[in-house]
Amino acid sequence: MHRVTPAFSLILLALWSYWSAVIVLLVLVAIGLWRLLIIWQDIRRTARVVGFLAPALAELDEFYELIDLSVEKSHFFQRHGPMLKIADILERARTGGMRVSGLSGKPVSSARWYRHADLLHAIRETLARWKAGERPRGGVFVFRFDAIIGEGYEKDGTDLMKTHIAVVVIRDGVVITAYPLLRNPV
C-alpha cells in the first residue's frame, strides 16, 4: 500500500488551490466580458435610437406640429420624413419595399426631406392656399425652394439625387403626402 506523505499532500493541495483559483478567475473574466458585451449592445441600440430621433430632436416644435397635421391617411412621415435613413430610400427605389414603414410593392422613385422645417413650411403653405380656395388638379401643389430640401433615388436608380422641388398632395383639406421631387415637373 502506498502511503501519501505530508509533503505530497501539500503539493496536491497547492496544485488544487492554484487550478481552482485559475478556474474561478477565468469564470469571473468570462462573466465580466459577458457584461461588457451586454453594455456594448445597449450602447449600440441607444445610439441607433438617438440617431433615428436626431432630426426630430433638433426641430422638436416643427416635429410636434407635423404630428398634429398628420392623420391616418397621411404618410409624409413614414415614407418621406427626415428620420428615414438613406438606406431606406434606396431600398424602396430598388425593391419597392421599406421595412421601416412596412411597405412592399414595385420599385418607385423615393425621396426624403432633410429638415422638418421645410416639410412643415410646404404643408402650411398648401393648407393656406387650399383654405383660400386654390384647387389644383389632383390636389397637387408644387413648391420650389431656394435651397436643397431633400434627396432620393429614382426607380431602380443608383445615383443619389438632390432637389429643391417638393410636392404636397391634399384631398378634402387633408394632407396625404409631401415629398421632395427628384425631377423637374414638365
N, C-alpha and C positions, 0 to 999 in steps of 0.2 A: 504494500500500500504506500502510495506516495503521500508524503507529508508536505503541506504548504508551509513554507517558512514565513515568519512575520515580515521579512523584507520583501518577499514576493507578493504578499498580501498588500503591502504598502504600495508597491509598484502597480499592481492591478487597480487599486483604489485610486491612485493618482491618474492612471490612464482613463479610468471610467469617469472621473471628475473632469478631466480635460475634454474628452469627447462629449460629455454631457453639456459642458459649457459651450463647446463649439456648436452643438445642435441647437441649444437654446439661443445662442447668438444668431445663428442662421435663421431660425424661426422669427426672431424679433426683427431682423433685417427684412425678411420677406413680408412681414406684416407692415413694416414701415413703408416699403416700396409699394405695396398694395394701396395703402392710404394715400401716398403721393399720386398714384395713378388716378384714384377717385377724385382727389383735389384737382388734378390737371384736367380731367374730363369735365368737372364742374366749371372750371375757369373757361374752357373752350366753349361750353354750352352757354355760359353767361355772355361771353364775347360775341357769339353768334346772335343772341337775342338783342344785345345792345347795338350791334351792327345793323340788324334789321330795323330797329326802332330809331336809330340815329336821325334819319330825316324828319321823323315826327317830333322828336325831342328838340331839334333845332328850330322848328317852326310850330311850336305847340298850339298857339292860338289859331293859326291857319288850319292845322290838322283837326282841331275840335270843330271848327266851323264847317269844314268839309264833311265831317262825320254827320253833323246836323243836316247838311244839304243832301246827304246820301240817303236813298230809300231802297226798299227791297229790289226794285228793278234796276237800280244804278249799279254800274260795275267799273267806274273810273278808278277806284282804289285797287280792286283785285287784279285788274288786267293792265293798268297803265300807271299806277301810283309810284311815287318816288321811292317807296320802300322796296320795290322789286329789285332783284339783282339782275345784272345784265345777262347772266346765265339763264334766268327765267324767260327773258325776252327772246334770247336766241333759241331756246327750246321750243317756244311757241312758233317762231318763224320756220323752224326746220321740221317739227313734227305735228304742230297743231295743238300739242298738249302743254299744260303748265301745271306742274304738280302743286305749287304753292296756292293756286286758285282752283284746283280740281277740274281743270279744263281738259278736254280731249277733242280731237277733231282733225281737220285738214290743216296743213300749214297755211299761215296767213302772215301778212306784214304785221309786225308787232313793235310797239314803242312804249317808252316810259317817260314820265316827266322827271326833270331834275329837281324841281322845287315845288312844295305845296303852295307857296305864294303865287306862282304863275298859274297853276291849276285853278286855284281859288279865284284869281283875277278873271280868267276866261269864263268861269261859271257865273260869277257875279255879273259880268258884262252881258252874258247870254240871258240871264234871268231879267235884267233890266230892260234889254231890248224886247224880250218876249212880253213883259208887262206893258211896254209902250206900244204893243200891237204888231211888232215885226214878226212875220211868219214866213221864213224862207222855205223853199221846197224841202220836204222831208224833215223839217226842223233842224237842219244842219247849218250851224254858224261856223264860219272860218275866220281865224284871227292870225294876224301877222305881228310878231313881237320884234322888238329892236335887237334882242339878243337870242342866243341859242337857248331853247327851253326844254329840249328833250333829245333822246337818241333811240335808235332801234335798228331792226333788220327788216329788209323786205322778205317776202315769202321765199323760202329756200335760199336766202341770201347768206353771205359770209362776211360782207363788209359792213362794219358798224357805221351808220349814217347819223348825222346830227341835223337838227332842224330848228327853225324859228317860227314854224307854222303849226297851228293847232286847230282841231275840230272839236266842237261841242254839239252833241245831239240832244235835243229836248223834245219831249212829247207830252202834250196836255199839261204843260207847265212843270214837268218833272225832267230833271237832267238824267238822261240814260247813261251817257258816256262822254268822256272828254279825253282826247289823246293827241299826242304830237303827230303831225302828219309828215311822213317821210318824203313824199313827192309833192311838188307844187301843183295845186289843183288847176285843171285846164279851164 
